[in-house]
Amino acid sequence: MDYSMEAEEVHAGFHPWQWQWRLFALLSSPTLSPAAAALQQPRRQANHVRWEETAAAHLFSANIPGVRKEEIRVEVEDARYLVIRTELDLDADADALEEDRERRRFERKFRLPGMVDADGISAEYTHGVLTVTVPRMHTRLGPAAVDLLGAGPTRDSAAPAA
C-alpha cells in the first residue's frame, strides 16, 4: 500500500494507544473517581469500637492508641447519646506531624438504650484501649407485693364486736 506524504504528516503525532492513556488519566482524576481520591489522601487508621451487652451493663471498647488519658472525653448528650472523642492538645504537640494528629483524632456517637443508668457510667483507659461501662437500670422481674395506701376497712375493723 502506498501512503501519500500528506497522510503521514497527519498521523505523525498519532499513537495508537494515546486515547486510552488520556481516558485512563481522566478516569483516575480525584474529581471523577472517589477511589482515586481515597488513594491520594493519607491513610487513616480505623479505630473500631466494640459494643457488648451483658446482663448488668453495656460495654463499649475502643482502640485509641497513642492518645493520652487527658485528651479523651466521654460524655452523655441529651441523656440519650454516649459520645467518645479525643481533644488533642495542639500546643503540647506543636512538633507532631499533621498525619500523626489526624491518626489520633477520634469521635464516635452511640444512641443509648432506654433503661440505662446514665449517672453510673464509668470509663477506664489502659494500654490504648478505652472501656466504657454503661450500667443497666435494674427492674424487679416477677411478682412483687404492692402496699396499698388509703383508708378502708382492715381485718381488725371488719371483725364483729363480741
Backbone as CSV, one residue per row, in Angstrom:
resi,resn,N_x,N_y,N_z,CA_x,CA_y,CA_z,C_x,C_y,C_z
1,MET,0.833,-1.170,0.000,0.000,0.000,0.000,0.882,1.238,0.000
2,ASP,0.495,2.177,-0.775,1.282,3.387,-0.920,0.571,4.544,-0.220
3,TYR,1.230,5.062,0.812,0.665,6.208,1.529,1.245,7.483,0.955
4,SER,0.435,8.448,0.872,0.941,9.732,0.391,1.619,10.475,1.536
5,MET,2.412,11.441,1.203,3.131,12.217,2.201,2.155,12.984,3.092
6,GLU,1.049,13.386,2.534,0.053,14.138,3.281,-0.522,13.300,4.422
7,ALA,-0.794,12.049,4.202,-1.341,11.159,5.229,-0.321,10.927,6.332
8,GLU,0.967,10.821,6.003,1.997,10.617,7.017,2.145,11.840,7.905
9,GLU,1.993,13.032,7.348,2.082,14.244,8.146,0.923,14.341,9.131
10,VAL,-0.251,13.935,8.708,-1.429,13.988,9.574,-1.264,13.031,10.744
11,HIS,-0.715,11.860,10.509,-0.592,10.832,11.540,0.776,10.797,12.207
12,ALA,1.622,11.794,11.981,2.973,11.782,12.534,2.951,11.805,14.061
13,GLY,2.041,12.571,14.706,1.992,12.650,16.160,0.985,11.690,16.769
14,PHE,0.474,10.780,16.009,-0.563,9.867,16.488,0.050,8.588,17.038
15,HIS,-0.406,8.182,18.210,-0.010,6.910,18.799,-1.280,6.082,18.952
16,PRO,-1.244,4.800,18.561,-2.482,4.016,18.569,-3.139,3.875,19.950
17,TRP,-2.369,4.010,21.047,-2.946,3.846,22.389,-3.142,5.173,23.115
18,GLN,-2.911,6.254,22.419,-2.968,7.566,23.043,-4.344,7.861,23.657
19,TRP,-5.404,7.527,22.987,-6.749,7.811,23.509,-7.022,7.030,24.790
20,GLN,-6.443,5.813,24.911,-6.659,5.027,26.126,-5.923,5.637,27.315
21,TRP,-4.716,6.172,27.083,-3.978,6.811,28.165,-4.689,8.075,28.638
22,ARG,-5.236,8.822,27.682,-5.982,10.028,28.055,-7.241,9.663,28.847
23,LEU,-7.927,8.629,28.444,-9.120,8.177,29.156,-8.751,7.686,30.556
24,PHE,-7.650,6.950,30.679,-7.186,6.472,31.986,-6.867,7.646,32.911
25,ALA,-6.165,8.654,32.379,-5.827,9.829,33.183,-7.089,10.572,33.616
26,LEU,-8.066,10.660,32.734,-9.312,11.341,33.072,-10.080,10.588,34.154
27,LEU,-10.188,9.284,34.010,-10.940,8.491,34.988,-10.206,8.354,36.314
28,SER,-8.905,8.571,36.318,-8.130,8.483,37.555,-8.071,9.808,38.302
29,SER,-8.656,10.840,37.746,-8.607,12.141,38.424,-9.463,12.100,39.686
30,PRO,-9.040,12.770,40.752,-9.779,12.739,42.019,-11.186,13.309,41.918
31,THR,-11.422,14.194,40.957,-12.752,14.788,40.851,-13.778,13.808,40.308
32,LEU,-13.344,12.857,39.493,-14.288,11.904,38.916,-14.320,10.567,39.633
33,SER,-13.261,10.228,40.316,-13.175,8.906,40.921,-12.951,9.005,42.426
34,PRO,-13.951,8.647,43.255,-13.744,8.651,44.702,-12.648,7.683,45.132
35,ALA,-12.505,6.589,44.411,-11.470,5.615,44.756,-10.082,6.217,44.552
36,ALA,-9.900,6.944,43.462,-8.610,7.579,43.215,-8.337,8.663,44.252
37,ALA,-9.372,9.388,44.649,-9.200,10.418,45.674,-8.806,9.792,47.003
38,ALA,-9.386,8.646,47.323,-9.061,7.969,48.581,-7.613,7.487,48.584
39,LEU,-7.113,7.072,47.429,-5.731,6.612,47.352,-4.744,7.764,47.525
40,GLN,-5.123,8.966,47.132,-4.222,10.103,47.235,-4.216,10.719,48.623
41,GLN,-5.243,10.458,49.432,-5.298,11.006,50.778,-4.466,10.149,51.716
42,PRO,-3.934,10.752,52.786,-3.188,9.943,53.747,-4.104,8.922,54.396
43,ARG,-3.583,7.775,54.622,-4.371,6.677,55.153,-4.600,6.853,56.645
44,ARG,-5.855,6.779,57.075,-6.188,6.905,58.494,-6.389,5.528,59.083
45,GLN,-5.945,5.391,60.289,-6.123,4.133,60.995,-7.562,4.053,61.473
46,ALA,-8.185,2.927,61.257,-9.566,2.748,61.696,-9.580,2.420,63.186
47,ASN,-10.324,3.214,63.936,-10.483,2.968,65.357,-11.826,2.281,65.546
48,HIS,-11.783,1.019,65.839,-13.010,0.252,65.969,-13.523,0.319,67.396
49,VAL,-14.841,0.363,67.521,-15.488,0.342,68.823,-16.379,-0.890,68.855
50,ARG,-16.174,-1.695,69.870,-16.987,-2.904,70.042,-18.019,-2.627,71.131
51,TRP,-19.282,-2.953,70.840,-20.381,-2.759,71.787,-20.865,-4.136,72.196
52,GLU,-20.742,-4.425,73.477,-21.121,-5.741,74.003,-22.183,-5.544,75.084
53,GLU,-23.207,-6.378,75.057,-24.267,-6.309,76.060,-24.138,-7.474,77.026
54,THR,-24.214,-7.168,78.312,-24.248,-8.202,79.341,-25.532,-7.999,80.141
55,ALA,-25.776,-8.880,81.098,-26.977,-8.753,81.920,-26.920,-7.510,82.798
56,ALA,-25.728,-7.075,83.160,-25.591,-5.949,84.082,-25.311,-4.612,83.395
57,ALA,-24.728,-4.636,82.182,-24.303,-3.367,81.583,-24.087,-3.504,80.077
58,HIS,-23.903,-2.357,79.446,-23.450,-2.264,78.057,-21.978,-1.867,78.130
59,LEU,-21.121,-2.596,77.416,-19.680,-2.326,77.437,-19.243,-1.835,76.060
60,PHE,-18.563,-0.699,76.032,-18.010,-0.142,74.805,-16.494,-0.194,74.925
61,SER,-15.826,-0.859,73.969,-14.363,-0.947,73.968,-13.850,-0.285,72.692
62,ALA,-13.017,0.738,72.848,-12.485,1.480,71.707,-10.969,1.399,71.704
63,ASN,-10.395,1.075,70.553,-8.939,1.070,70.391,-8.504,2.481,70.004
64,ILE,-7.821,3.159,70.917,-7.348,4.525,70.673,-5.879,4.598,71.083
65,PRO,-4.974,3.984,70.329,-3.563,4.003,70.721,-2.932,5.370,70.493
66,GLY,-1.941,5.692,71.320,-1.180,6.920,71.150,-1.842,8.168,71.679
67,VAL,-2.958,8.029,72.365,-3.676,9.182,72.913,-3.484,9.195,74.420
68,ARG,-3.215,10.384,74.961,-3.070,10.497,76.410,-4.440,10.497,77.079
69,LYS,-4.472,10.050,78.314,-5.715,9.962,79.082,-6.410,11.323,79.177
70,GLU,-5.641,12.391,79.294,-6.198,13.733,79.429,-6.895,14.205,78.158
71,GLU,-6.605,13.580,77.026,-7.182,14.000,75.749,-8.496,13.296,75.428
72,ILE,-8.907,12.350,76.246,-10.120,11.571,75.980,-11.298,12.183,76.722
73,ARG,-12.407,12.344,76.021,-13.644,12.844,76.614,-14.748,11.816,76.392
74,VAL,-15.414,11.450,77.483,-16.577,10.560,77.421,-17.734,11.360,77.999
75,GLU,-18.764,11.576,77.190,-19.876,12.432,77.599,-21.207,11.784,77.252
76,VAL,-22.241,12.214,77.957,-23.613,11.816,77.637,-24.332,13.080,77.195
77,GLU,-24.845,13.072,75.959,-25.569,14.221,75.420,-27.063,13.938,75.430
78,ASP,-27.833,14.892,75.881,-29.299,14.810,75.885,-29.820,13.568,76.584
79,ALA,-29.068,13.006,77.492,-29.430,11.800,78.247,-29.742,10.617,77.339
80,ARG,-29.365,10.700,76.055,-29.654,9.606,75.123,-28.450,9.148,74.318
81,TYR,-27.403,9.947,74.253,-26.273,9.627,73.392,-24.981,9.553,74.196
82,LEU,-24.226,8.490,73.956,-22.888,8.362,74.519,-21.914,8.842,73.450
83,VAL,-21.071,9.807,73.800,-20.110,10.369,72.851,-18.710,10.112,73.384
84,ILE,-17.884,9.489,72.545,-16.479,9.240,72.867,-15.665,10.026,71.852
85,ARG,-14.796,10.923,72.340,-13.993,11.730,71.415,-12.628,12.020,72.027
86,THR,-11.703,12.386,71.155,-10.406,12.855,71.627,-10.303,14.335,71.312
87,GLU,-9.762,15.082,72.248,-9.491,16.503,72.056,-7.992,16.673,72.198
88,LEU,-7.318,16.808,71.066,-5.863,16.855,71.065,-5.365,18.210,71.541
89,ASP,-4.332,18.185,72.352,-3.689,19.399,72.845,-2.665,19.832,71.801
90,LEU,-3.047,20.790,70.956,-2.183,21.193,69.846,-0.942,21.941,70.315
91,ASP,-1.009,22.620,71.454,0.174,23.319,71.963,1.245,22.330,72.401
92,ALA,0.834,21.261,73.056,1.792,20.256,73.521,2.362,19.458,72.355
93,ASP,1.591,19.339,71.268,2.019,18.555,70.114,2.419,19.451,68.946
94,ALA,3.049,20.572,69.219,3.401,21.519,68.161,4.342,20.897,67.137
95,ASP,5.217,20.004,67.576,6.170,19.394,66.654,5.639,18.110,66.018
96,ALA,4.443,17.686,66.383,3.870,16.457,65.814,3.447,16.703,64.372
97,LEU,3.575,15.686,63.569,3.163,15.775,62.177,1.647,15.827,62.083
98,GLU,1.151,16.488,61.043,-0.301,16.579,60.834,-0.901,15.183,60.659
99,GLU,-0.163,14.296,60.009,-0.640,12.923,59.808,-0.816,12.205,61.145
100,ASP,0.105,12.463,62.086,0.009,11.852,63.408,-1.194,12.396,64.165
101,ARG,-1.432,13.697,64.064,-2.608,14.286,64.719,-3.896,13.710,64.146
102,GLU,-3.924,13.578,62.832,-5.129,13.044,62.181,-5.377,11.603,62.612
103,ARG,-4.323,10.841,62.805,-4.460,9.448,63.228,-5.017,9.362,64.642
104,ARG,-4.677,10.339,65.478,-5.111,10.312,66.872,-6.481,10.949,67.074
105,ARG,-7.014,11.624,66.062,-8.330,12.256,66.171,-9.402,11.169,66.083
106,PHE,-10.396,11.260,66.968,-11.369,10.175,67.082,-12.677,10.733,67.625
107,GLU,-13.805,10.302,67.071,-15.110,10.646,67.635,-16.140,9.624,67.178
108,ARG,-16.885,9.099,68.144,-17.987,8.176,67.860,-19.161,8.553,68.751
109,LYS,-20.371,8.361,68.230,-21.588,8.703,68.967,-22.536,7.514,68.884
110,PHE,-23.057,7.097,70.041,-23.949,5.941,70.123,-25.249,6.351,70.806
111,ARG,-26.360,5.878,70.283,-27.656,6.095,70.939,-27.799,5.046,72.026
112,LEU,-28.022,5.512,73.252,-28.139,4.602,74.388,-29.531,3.978,74.434
113,PRO,-29.616,2.727,74.865,-30.921,2.107,75.061,-31.674,2.828,76.182
114,GLY,-32.964,2.590,76.278,-33.804,3.308,77.223,-33.515,3.062,78.686
115,MET,-33.233,1.864,79.087,-33.122,1.528,80.506,-31.665,1.443,80.956
116,VAL,-30.969,2.586,80.956,-29.589,2.619,81.445,-29.466,3.675,82.536
117,ASP,-28.487,3.485,83.395,-28.210,4.411,84.489,-27.111,5.370,84.032
118,ALA,-27.503,6.537,83.509,-26.530,7.491,82.963,-25.597,8.030,84.041
119,ASP,-26.053,8.077,85.290,-25.204,8.579,86.372,-24.141,7.567,86.795
120,GLY,-24.331,6.302,86.459,-23.388,5.264,86.865,-22.358,4.904,85.809
121,ILE,-22.258,5.678,84.730,-21.314,5.375,83.651,-19.886,5.565,84.151
122,SER,-19.035,4.595,83.826,-17.623,4.679,84.203,-16.759,4.353,82.985
123,ALA,-15.519,4.844,83.002,-14.601,4.617,81.885,-13.213,4.324,82.420
124,GLU,-12.490,3.473,81.681,-11.124,3.107,82.049,-10.290,3.060,80.772
125,TYR,-9.085,3.631,80.817,-8.186,3.662,79.664,-6.886,2.972,80.041
126,THR,-6.632,1.809,79.431,-5.449,1.020,79.737,-4.838,0.487,78.447
127,HIS,-3.551,0.736,78.252,-2.785,0.204,77.116,-3.451,0.505,75.775
128,GLY,-3.953,1.724,75.603,-4.531,2.132,74.330,-5.956,1.679,74.098
129,VAL,-6.584,1.054,75.087,-7.965,0.585,74.946,-8.833,1.298,75.975
130,LEU,-9.856,1.986,75.485,-10.814,2.663,76.351,-12.016,1.746,76.534
131,THR,-12.383,1.489,77.781,-13.553,0.667,78.085,-14.547,1.525,78.856
132,VAL,-15.735,1.701,78.282,-16.797,2.480,78.914,-17.887,1.504,79.335
133,THR,-18.274,1.566,80.609,-19.313,0.695,81.152,-20.555,1.535,81.423
134,VAL,-21.655,1.155,80.778,-22.938,1.833,80.968,-23.862,0.838,81.662
135,PRO,-24.077,0.998,82.988,-24.892,0.016,83.713,-26.367,0.100,83.324
136,ARG,-27.003,-1.054,83.355,-28.446,-1.117,83.102,-29.186,-0.744,84.376
137,MET,-30.379,-0.190,84.217,-31.243,0.038,85.374,-31.895,-1.293,85.693
138,HIS,-31.810,-1.680,86.936,-32.374,-2.968,87.316,-33.830,-2.793,87.710
139,THR,-34.659,-3.574,87.108,-36.071,-3.600,87.475,-36.365,-4.972,88.026
140,ARG,-37.276,-5.027,88.920,-37.618,-6.290,89.559,-38.438,-7.133,88.590
141,LEU,-37.998,-8.337,88.369,-38.722,-9.254,87.499,-39.587,-10.177,88.346
142,GLY,-40.719,-10.538,87.850,-41.603,-11.463,88.577,-42.583,-10.718,89.466
143,PRO,-43.400,-11.461,90.203,-44.423,-10.828,91.038,-43.799,-10.095,92.215
144,ALA,-44.431,-9.012,92.577,-43.978,-8.221,93.718,-45.202,-7.751,94.484
145,ALA,-45.100,-7.717,95.799,-46.200,-7.235,96.637,-46.188,-5.718,96.634
146,VAL,-47.369,-5.142,96.517,-47.512,-3.696,96.497,-48.318,-3.288,97.715
147,ASP,-47.798,-2.337,98.475,-48.522,-1.836,99.645,-49.641,-0.917,99.182
148,LEU,-50.845,-1.132,99.755,-51.989,-0.297,99.422,-52.064,0.869,100.381
149,LEU,-52.285,2.016,99.852,-52.409,3.220,100.661,-53.870,3.662,100.671
150,GLY,-54.279,4.346,101.694,-55.623,4.897,101.744,-56.410,4.329,102.903
151,ALA,-57.585,4.910,103.130,-58.448,4.486,104.238,-59.442,3.462,103.733
152,GLY,-59.654,2.466,104.491,-60.609,1.423,104.148,-60.677,0.435,105.273
153,PRO,-61.611,-0.471,105.198,-61.725,-1.444,106.287,-60.503,-2.338,106.338
154,THR,-60.060,-2.645,107.544,-58.952,-3.567,107.758,-59.497,-4.802,108.434
155,ARG,-58.685,-5.784,108.641,-59.111,-7.043,109.238,-59.636,-6.810,110.655
156,ASP,-58.930,-5.962,111.371,-59.349,-5.713,112.753,-60.668,-4.949,112.813
157,SER,-60.900,-4.009,111.931,-62.122,-3.217,111.992,-63.307,-3.937,111.377
158,ALA,-63.065,-4.929,110.535,-64.159,-5.646,109.896,-64.715,-6.746,110.786
159,ALA,-64.013,-7.138,111.842,-64.491,-8.222,112.717,-65.604,-7.691,113.625
160,PRO,-66.708,-8.471,113.813,-67.794,-8.012,114.684,-67.351,-7.990,116.134
161,ALA,-67.843,-7.029,116.842,-67.501,-6.903,118.260,-68.220,-7.969,119.053
162,ALA,-67.553,-8.600,119.960,-68.173,-9.664,120.743,-68.546,-9.248,122.107
